[in-house]
Amino acid sequence: MKNTEEYTMLVFSLAKTPVEDVEKVWQVTKLFLESGHVLADKDSKIALNKNLRNSELKQFALNIVKYNRKENLDVESYLMTVFGEWFTGKKENISKNYNTLPKDSLVSKDGVEEDLELLRKEYTMFQIEYQVT
């Protein structure tokens, strides 16, 4: 679970998600992976962040489910419940063909371990750049 936590934190931090939301994403994701349930209360919803696109968000969810060997979990329910605002509240919008990731995507179809290597490097560069400015 440690790699999943780091992956979650890096993806959402690099997408410039507010710190409190990054932590919230991790707590909701952890519960989802451990129990198969998603909190449906309004405090567990994450506001739209245009720095992370729908295709990246969907791929993030697919990656963490596959990495944790939890393929039986309902990814669409997770995305709809936690990130519903991103998909304009319609489940059919999640089902859209989001197979093409942008060239500058924070996630890839290579999975958590491959992505972590790149994200760690990018986060280090982000920290250096942030300190300079």
Backbone as ProteinMPNN parsed JSONL, in Angstrom:
{"seq_chain_A": "MKNTEEYTMLVFSLAKTPVEDVEKVWQVTKLFLESGHVLADKDSKIALNKNLRNSELKQFALNIVKYNRKENLDVESYLMTVFGEWFTGKKENISKNYNTLPKDSLVSKDGVEEDLELLRKEYTMFQIEYQVT", "coords_chain_A": {"N_chain_A": [[0.823, -1.198, 0.0], [2.096, 1.107, 0.454], [3.458, 2.072, -1.853], [1.23, 2.706, -3.378], [0.13, 4.775, -1.906], [2.181, 6.694, -2.128], [2.174, 7.035, -4.899], [-0.415, 8.076, -5.312], [-0.225, 10.477, -3.836], [1.86, 11.797, -5.229], [0.846, 12.036, -7.894], [-1.44, 13.678, -7.531], [-0.357, 15.854, -6.185], [1.507, 16.871, -8.026], [-0.287, 17.69, -9.894], [-1.09, 19.978, -8.848], [-3.022, 19.987, -6.848], [-4.89, 21.069, -4.043], [-3.373, 20.717, -0.812], [-4.932, 19.626, 1.32], [-6.883, 18.29, -0.137], [-5.353, 16.402, -1.489], [-4.589, 14.685, 0.571], [-7.136, 13.853, 1.3], [-7.935, 12.487, -1.016], [-6.177, 10.326, -0.858], [-7.044, 9.06, 1.545], [-9.705, 8.3, 0.91], [-9.207, 6.669, -1.29], [-7.63, 4.668, -0.152], [-9.496, 3.477, 1.629], [-11.297, 2.545, -0.285], [-9.718, 0.625, -1.651], [-9.123, -1.154, 0.424], [-11.624, -1.969, 1.482], [-13.45, -2.042, -0.568], [-15.448, -0.253, -0.711], [-16.838, 3.033, -1.195], [-16.807, 6.189, 0.233], [-19.729, 8.08, 0.402], [-20.291, 10.597, 1.221], [-20.501, 14.218, 1.222], [-18.122, 15.398, 2.048], [-16.113, 13.763, 1.185], [-15.813, 14.132, -1.467], [-13.986, 15.294, -4.307], [-13.036, 18.346, -5.594], [-13.212, 19.65, -8.931], [-10.243, 19.698, -10.81], [-8.5, 21.213, -13.144], [-5.953, 20.64, -13.953], [-5.54, 17.981, -14.013], [-6.574, 15.668, -16.164], [-9.588, 14.006, -17.358], [-9.033, 11.529, -18.63], [-6.561, 10.922, -17.504], [-7.24, 10.701, -14.824], [-9.003, 8.532, -14.86], [-7.21, 6.559, -15.771], [-5.383, 6.583, -13.661], [-7.015, 5.5, -11.608], [-7.522, 2.94, -12.693], [-4.897, 1.972, -12.74], [-4.174, 1.864, -9.967], [-5.981, 0.001, -8.982], [-5.323, -2.294, -10.455], [-2.594, -2.611, -9.717], [-2.835, -3.199, -7.0], [-4.06, -5.58, -7.136], [-6.888, -5.772, -7.284], [-8.903, -6.059, -9.151], [-11.598, -6.64, -9.228], [-12.991, -4.578, -8.124], [-15.257, -1.794, -8.339], [-14.483, 0.505, -10.426], [-15.717, 2.582, -11.807], [-17.759, 3.406, -10.039], [-16.207, 4.36, -7.935], [-14.883, 6.535, -9.21], [-17.109, 8.064, -9.957], [-18.319, 8.644, -7.508], [-16.343, 9.939, -5.939], [-15.059, 11.736, -7.691], [-17.073, 12.922, -9.173], [-17.807, 15.478, -10.102], [-15.894, 15.998, -12.021], [-16.623, 14.433, -14.111], [-18.962, 15.486, -14.883], [-21.088, 14.516, -13.391], [-22.255, 12.306, -14.628], [-22.506, 8.936, -15.233], [-22.139, 7.719, -17.697], [-20.289, 9.347, -18.883], [-17.889, 8.538, -17.815], [-17.559, 6.132, -18.997], [-16.868, 6.821, -21.521], [-14.557, 6.83, -24.26], [-11.625, 6.968, -22.996], [-9.064, 6.222, -23.677], [-6.854, 7.344, -24.822], [-4.136, 9.002, -23.702], [-2.937, 12.258, -22.798], [0.085, 13.718, -24.156], [1.654, 14.904, -22.189], [0.924, 13.609, -19.897], [0.464, 12.733, -16.441], [0.236, 10.146, -15.643], [0.51, 6.747, -16.845], [-0.127, 3.944, -19.028], [1.526, 2.032, -18.245], [1.588, 1.415, -15.599], [1.69, 1.488, -11.932], [4.327, 1.112, -10.762], [6.157, 1.766, -12.848], [5.299, 4.362, -13.435], [5.82, 5.603, -10.982], [8.627, 5.91, -10.859], [9.107, 7.911, -12.804], [7.447, 9.959, -11.803], [8.621, 10.524, -9.329], [11.036, 11.687, -10.126], [10.053, 13.891, -11.524], [8.745, 15.212, -9.461], [10.861, 15.914, -7.811], [12.161, 17.75, -9.485], [10.124, 19.635, -9.615], [10.073, 20.513, -6.955], [12.609, 21.701, -6.775], [12.355, 23.737, -8.685], [10.273, 25.166, -7.497], [11.524, 26.114, -5.197], [13.383, 27.851, -6.239], [11.867, 29.893, -7.342]], "CA_chain_A": [[0.0, 0.0, 0.0], [2.997, 2.27, 0.534], [3.649, 2.609, -3.205], [-0.039, 3.285, -3.807], [0.019, 6.067, -1.231], [3.135, 7.618, -2.755], [1.659, 7.275, -6.252], [-1.556, 8.983, -5.17], [0.264, 11.78, -3.384], [2.633, 12.437, -6.295], [-0.018, 12.402, -9.024], [-2.302, 14.81, -7.205], [0.489, 17.007, -5.835], [2.042, 17.436, -9.267], [-1.41, 18.331, -10.587], [-1.344, 21.192, -8.063], [-4.23, 19.816, -6.046], [-4.662, 21.566, -2.687], [-2.825, 19.712, 0.101], [-5.995, 18.933, 2.053], [-7.544, 17.38, -1.076], [-4.428, 15.29, -1.757], [-4.749, 13.774, 1.702], [-8.49, 13.305, 1.214], [-7.912, 11.489, -2.099], [-5.514, 9.126, -0.359], [-7.895, 8.392, 2.541], [-10.831, 7.695, 0.201], [-8.644, 5.612, -2.123], [-7.223, 3.593, 0.76], [-10.721, 2.804, 2.048], [-11.811, 1.848, -1.473], [-8.894, -0.555, -1.909], [-9.191, -2.085, 1.555], [-12.964, -2.494, 1.762], [-14.273, -2.096, -1.766], [-16.505, 0.746, -0.569], [-16.479, 4.434, -1.383], [-17.614, 7.109, 1.04], [-20.604, 8.865, -0.46], [-20.634, 11.889, 1.812], [-19.989, 15.362, 0.459], [-16.756, 15.718, 2.479], [-15.14, 12.905, 0.506], [-15.76, 14.489, -2.893], [-12.851, 16.128, -4.692], [-13.427, 19.366, -6.576], [-12.578, 19.608, -10.245], [-8.912, 20.277, -10.95], [-8.261, 21.14, -14.583], [-4.582, 20.195, -14.218], [-5.58, 16.521, -14.137], [-7.664, 15.431, -17.105], [-10.427, 12.828, -17.127], [-8.343, 10.308, -19.06], [-5.521, 10.644, -16.51], [-7.91, 10.279, -13.602], [-9.48, 7.166, -15.083], [-6.046, 5.675, -15.829], [-4.901, 6.506, -12.28], [-7.864, 4.539, -10.895], [-7.247, 1.605, -13.241], [-3.553, 1.574, -12.309], [-4.108, 1.491, -8.551], [-6.758, -1.232, -8.805], [-4.511, -3.388, -11.01], [-1.39, -2.753, -8.899], [-3.219, -3.808, -5.735], [-4.743, -6.833, -7.476], [-8.278, -5.611, -6.854], [-9.617, -5.826, -10.407], [-13.033, -6.843, -9.056], [-13.59, -3.351, -7.585], [-16.016, -0.978, -9.29], [-13.741, 1.747, -10.678], [-16.657, 3.632, -12.204], [-18.414, 3.927, -8.829], [-15.172, 5.148, -7.244], [-14.711, 7.79, -9.934], [-18.361, 8.82, -9.925], [-18.607, 9.095, -6.149], [-15.31, 10.848, -5.44], [-14.693, 12.725, -8.697], [-18.253, 13.107, -10.025], [-17.793, 16.811, -10.728], [-14.987, 15.929, -13.167], [-17.325, 13.751, -15.194], [-20.248, 16.204, -14.906], [-22.124, 13.766, -12.699], [-22.9, 11.298, -15.473], [-21.709, 7.708, -15.301], [-21.791, 7.419, -19.088], [-19.089, 10.118, -19.235], [-16.727, 7.739, -17.415], [-17.455, 5.048, -19.969], [-16.347, 7.331, -22.788], [-13.26, 6.289, -24.634], [-10.502, 7.747, -22.468], [-7.88, 5.379, -23.854], [-5.732, 8.15, -25.283], [-3.624, 9.917, -22.686], [-2.177, 13.378, -23.362], [1.54, 13.513, -24.173], [2.238, 15.36, -20.924], [0.164, 12.954, -18.831], [1.163, 12.353, -15.209], [0.122, 8.694, -15.497], [0.631, 6.007, -18.097], [-0.708, 2.605, -18.996], [2.586, 1.125, -17.787], [1.28, 1.018, -14.236], [2.163, 2.228, -10.772], [5.788, 1.075, -10.557], [6.801, 2.542, -13.916], [4.941, 5.768, -13.24], [6.468, 6.128, -9.777], [9.992, 6.343, -11.195], [9.018, 9.202, -13.495], [6.839, 10.95, -10.915], [9.617, 10.919, -8.315], [11.959, 12.622, -10.788], [9.319, 15.119, -11.823], [8.467, 15.89, -8.194], [12.137, 16.514, -7.396], [12.339, 18.938, -10.322], [9.087, 20.565, -9.179], [10.524, 21.105, -5.688], [13.75, 22.577, -7.081], [11.793, 24.904, -9.372], [9.493, 25.916, -6.521], [12.449, 26.768, -4.276], [14.065, 28.9, -6.979], [10.957, 31.032, -7.569]], "C_chain_A": [[0.868, 1.263, 0.0], [3.21, 2.909, -0.846], [2.377, 3.268, -3.729], [-0.233, 4.657, -3.167], [0.941, 7.09, -1.887], [2.656, 8.008, -4.158], [0.521, 8.296, -6.221], [-1.09, 10.389, -4.822], [1.012, 12.51, -4.505], [1.744, 12.896, -7.45], [-0.811, 13.662, -8.697], [-1.506, 16.052, -6.785], [1.029, 17.68, -7.088], [0.951, 18.105, -10.106], [-1.87, 19.581, -9.839], [-2.703, 21.157, -7.351], [-3.943, 20.371, -4.653], [-4.282, 20.428, -1.728], [-3.922, 18.928, 0.82], [-6.756, 17.966, 1.155], [-6.66, 16.195, -1.428], [-4.576, 14.243, -0.658], [-6.115, 13.097, 1.659], [-8.559, 12.223, 0.131], [-7.284, 10.203, -1.583], [-6.41, 8.372, 0.627], [-9.068, 7.669, 1.87], [-10.349, 6.51, -0.64], [-8.25, 4.413, -1.27], [-8.435, 2.79, 1.222], [-11.3, 1.975, 0.902], [-11.035, 0.558, -1.718], [-9.018, -1.602, -0.803], [-10.559, -2.739, 1.707], [-13.831, -2.69, 0.52], [-15.401, -1.08, -1.755], [-15.954, 2.151, -0.777], [-17.403, 5.278, -0.51], [-18.442, 7.988, 0.114], [-20.959, 10.223, 0.145], [-19.942, 13.031, 1.075], [-18.562, 15.733, 0.845], [-15.7, 14.867, 1.779], [-15.045, 13.189, -0.988], [-14.606, 15.454, -3.154], [-13.296, 17.076, -5.801], [-12.621, 19.22, -7.866], [-11.238, 20.336, -10.222], [-8.536, 20.12, -12.415], [-6.833, 20.746, -14.95], [-4.487, 18.682, -14.362], [-6.812, 16.191, -14.985], [-8.391, 14.12, -16.827], [-9.715, 11.529, -17.503], [-7.238, 9.933, -18.067], [-6.134, 10.112, -15.22], [-8.405, 8.837, -13.731], [-8.308, 6.192, -15.109], [-5.412, 5.511, -14.449], [-5.68, 5.441, -11.522], [-7.617, 3.112, -11.388], [-5.885, 1.087, -12.772], [-3.521, 1.115, -10.856], [-4.874, 0.203, -8.278], [-5.943, -2.432, -9.294], [-3.288, -3.656, -10.128], [-1.685, -3.479, -7.581], [-4.004, -5.109, -5.909], [-6.188, -6.846, -6.974], [-9.173, -5.348, -8.067], [-11.134, -5.988, -10.293], [-13.741, -5.591, -8.522], [-14.236, -2.523, -8.694], [-15.361, 0.397, -9.451], [-14.694, 2.886, -11.036], [-17.368, 4.234, -10.998], [-17.456, 4.799, -8.025], [-15.035, 6.52, -7.897], [-15.954, 8.666, -9.832], [-18.62, 9.411, -8.544], [-17.619, 10.161, -5.694], [-15.051, 12.006, -6.406], [-15.845, 13.045, -9.651], [-18.282, 14.433, -10.762], [-16.932, 16.814, -11.991], [-15.685, 15.348, -14.388], [-18.753, 14.297, -15.344], [-21.399, 15.356, -14.373], [-22.819, 12.689, -13.496], [-21.989, 10.094, -15.64], [-21.284, 7.388, -16.737], [-20.559, 8.218, -19.544], [-17.812, 9.391, -18.821], [-16.481, 6.64, -18.435], [-16.932, 5.5, -21.319], [-14.953, 6.774, -23.035], [-12.144, 7.226, -24.175], [-9.212, 6.937, -22.58], [-6.656, 6.171, -24.27], [-5.357, 9.15, -24.195], [-2.868, 11.056, -23.351], [-0.67, 13.104, -23.282], [2.191, 13.899, -22.855], [1.53, 14.758, -19.7], [1.045, 12.606, -17.628], [1.133, 10.852, -14.981], [0.266, 8.045, -16.864], [-0.069, 4.664, -17.949], [0.318, 1.58, -18.536], [2.394, 0.7, -16.344], [2.007, 1.817, -13.172], [3.683, 2.258, -10.666], [6.541, 1.897, -11.589], [6.544, 4.035, -13.725], [5.67, 6.378, -12.05], [7.881, 6.638, -10.057], [9.978, 7.73, -11.834], [8.465, 10.294, -12.591], [7.812, 11.427, -9.848], [10.589, 11.941, -8.901], [11.274, 13.963, -11.037], [9.043, 15.916, -10.547], [9.727, 16.565, -7.661], [12.389, 17.792, -8.182], [11.344, 20.024, -9.925], [9.524, 21.274, -7.89], [11.681, 22.085, -5.907], [13.245, 23.873, -7.724], [11.029, 25.791, -8.4], [10.389, 26.693, -5.563], [13.136, 27.949, -4.947], [13.174, 30.124, -7.126], [10.396, 31.6, -6.312]], "O_chain_A": [[0.426, 2.339, -0.402], [3.15, 4.131, -0.988], [2.439, 4.271, -4.439], [-0.707, 5.589, -3.817], [0.531, 8.216, -2.166], [2.73, 9.174, -4.545], [0.5, 9.249, -6.999], [-1.511, 11.367, -5.44], [0.816, 13.708, -4.704], [1.879, 14.022, -7.928], [-0.85, 14.602, -9.491], [-1.95, 17.177, -7.013], [1.012, 18.906, -7.203], [1.235, 18.978, -10.926], [-2.906, 20.164, -10.157], [-3.416, 22.157, -7.27], [-2.848, 20.162, -4.13], [-4.809, 19.32, -1.826], [-3.847, 17.703, 0.918], [-7.227, 16.93, 1.626], [-7.165, 15.093, -1.644], [-4.677, 13.049, -0.94], [-6.233, 11.906, 1.949], [-9.166, 11.172, 0.335], [-7.796, 9.113, -1.837], [-6.517, 7.149, 0.538], [-9.382, 6.536, 2.235], [-11.009, 5.473, -0.694], [-8.516, 3.27, -1.64], [-8.407, 1.559, 1.209], [-11.737, 0.842, 1.103], [-11.635, -0.488, -1.965], [-9.016, -2.802, -1.076], [-10.65, -3.925, 2.025], [-14.824, -3.416, 0.556], [-16.217, -1.041, -2.676], [-14.771, 2.416, -0.564], [-18.621, 5.1, -0.517], [-17.921, 8.568, -0.84], [-21.835, 10.92, -0.367], [-18.934, 12.835, 0.397], [-17.853, 16.332, 0.036], [-14.52, 15.217, 1.782], [-14.27, 12.544, -1.693], [-14.294, 16.313, -2.329], [-13.859, 16.655, -6.811], [-11.494, 18.725, -7.864], [-11.119, 21.439, -9.688], [-8.281, 19.007, -12.874], [-6.53, 20.54, -16.125], [-3.457, 18.164, -14.792], [-7.947, 16.413, -14.563], [-7.868, 13.24, -16.144], [-9.791, 10.542, -16.77], [-7.008, 8.749, -17.819], [-5.606, 9.185, -14.605], [-8.24, 8.029, -12.817], [-8.398, 5.108, -14.532], [-4.955, 4.422, -14.103], [-5.09, 4.578, -10.871], [-7.516, 2.185, -10.585], [-5.74, -0.091, -12.448], [-2.911, 0.094, -10.541], [-4.464, -0.598, -7.439], [-5.883, -3.462, -8.623], [-2.985, -4.811, -9.827], [-0.874, -4.277, -7.11], [-4.539, -5.661, -4.947], [-6.639, -7.795, -6.333], [-10.082, -4.519, -8.013], [-11.873, -5.525, -11.161], [-14.971, -5.556, -8.476], [-13.8, -2.558, -9.845], [-15.655, 1.329, -8.702], [-14.494, 4.024, -10.611], [-17.562, 5.448, -10.941], [-17.843, 5.843, -7.5], [-15.069, 7.544, -7.215], [-15.85, 9.878, -9.641], [-19.084, 10.545, -8.424], [-18.019, 11.176, -5.124], [-14.845, 13.138, -5.97], [-15.615, 13.399, -10.808], [-18.726, 14.508, -11.908], [-17.216, 17.558, -12.929], [-15.393, 15.706, -15.529], [-19.632, 13.619, -15.877], [-22.533, 15.461, -14.839], [-23.872, 12.201, -13.086], [-20.861, 10.206, -16.12], [-20.199, 6.851, -16.964], [-19.869, 7.814, -20.479], [-16.759, 9.61, -19.42], [-15.339, 6.267, -18.703], [-16.59, 4.676, -22.167], [-14.274, 6.311, -22.118], [-11.771, 8.161, -24.885], [-8.372, 6.967, -21.68], [-5.531, 5.708, -24.087], [-6.146, 10.018, -23.82], [-2.217, 10.841, -24.374], [-0.218, 12.339, -22.43], [3.177, 13.285, -22.447], [1.545, 15.336, -18.613], [2.209, 12.236, -17.778], [1.93, 10.335, -14.198], [0.16, 8.703, -17.899], [-0.54, 4.307, -16.869], [0.013, 0.39, -18.447], [2.987, -0.287, -15.91], [2.82, 2.694, -13.463], [4.265, 3.329, -10.498], [7.46, 2.641, -11.246], [7.452, 4.858, -13.838], [6.089, 7.534, -12.1], [8.279, 7.684, -9.544], [10.747, 8.61, -11.447], [8.954, 11.424, -12.607], [7.824, 12.608, -9.502], [10.924, 12.934, -8.256], [11.845, 15.026, -10.792], [9.1, 17.146, -10.552], [9.66, 17.669, -7.121], [12.788, 18.806, -7.609], [11.691, 21.205, -9.903], [9.363, 22.487, -7.756], [11.724, 23.157, -5.303], [13.663, 24.967, -7.346], [11.12, 27.017, -8.464], [10.051, 27.806, -5.16], [13.439, 28.943, -4.288], [13.649, 31.257, -7.049], [9.621, 32.555, -6.358]]}, "name": "protein", "num_of_chains": 1, "seq": "MKNTEEYTMLVFSLAKTPVEDVEKVWQVTKLFLESGHVLADKDSKIALNKNLRNSELKQFALNIVKYNRKENLDVESYLMTVFGEWFTGKKENISKNYNTLPKDSLVSKDGVEEDLELLRKEYTMFQIEYQVT"}
